[in-house]
Amino acid sequence: MDAESEEGFREFAGARFQPLRMLAYVTCGDWQAAEDAVSGALSRLYLRWDRVASPEAYARKAVVRAAMGEKRRPWRREHLVGEAFPEVAAPDSSGDVDERLRMRAALRQVPPRQRAALVLRFLEGLSVEETAEILGCSVGTVKSQTSRGLDTLRTALSAEITNRAERGVDHVVSHRGRA
């Protein structure tokens, strides 16, 4: 192909790409398949550019055939794995999240030493002796810190429940714009 013919093809392809893509989209209903169809049709047209009497008619026919053929191609028949499996209802875990957030907020109100005793004893599952070793204190101190920490935690949680009841809020975490 000489430079003049190549320039003519470039002008044609530049001017007609969007209308041909729209034609392909209307034919196949998928933008990606439409672009593939137009690209394939224009590449075939490029190879025959000097021999085609009516490039517009050739391109239109090639695009429509390519758009219809795109749906028959093997990779177009592939389906996502998620489409094959039925949706299974999962339990709603939002209550668990709310509970964790409520516990974190209440734990922040417990003094650091008492909080450490509670976390080591109940979340980590350590014995009184192991907790005492980690905190560097006596077994009696761990017991008293744990007892006081539980009292503080109970007070914080009951105050939070009372505040919610007074406000008429039936959920733990309030979001702006939601009741």
KATAUR-V623209 format. One record per helix or strand of 3 or more residues. SS is the DSSP state (a for helix, b for strand). FROM is the first residue (numbers start at 1). LEN is the number of residues. If there is no record, write none. Layout:
BEGIN
SS_FROM_LEN ; SS_FROM_LEN
END
This chain:
BEGIN
a_3_26 ; a_31_21 ; a_55_16 ; a_74_4 ; a_81_4 ; a_94_15 ; a_112_12 ; a_128_8 ; a_139_29
END
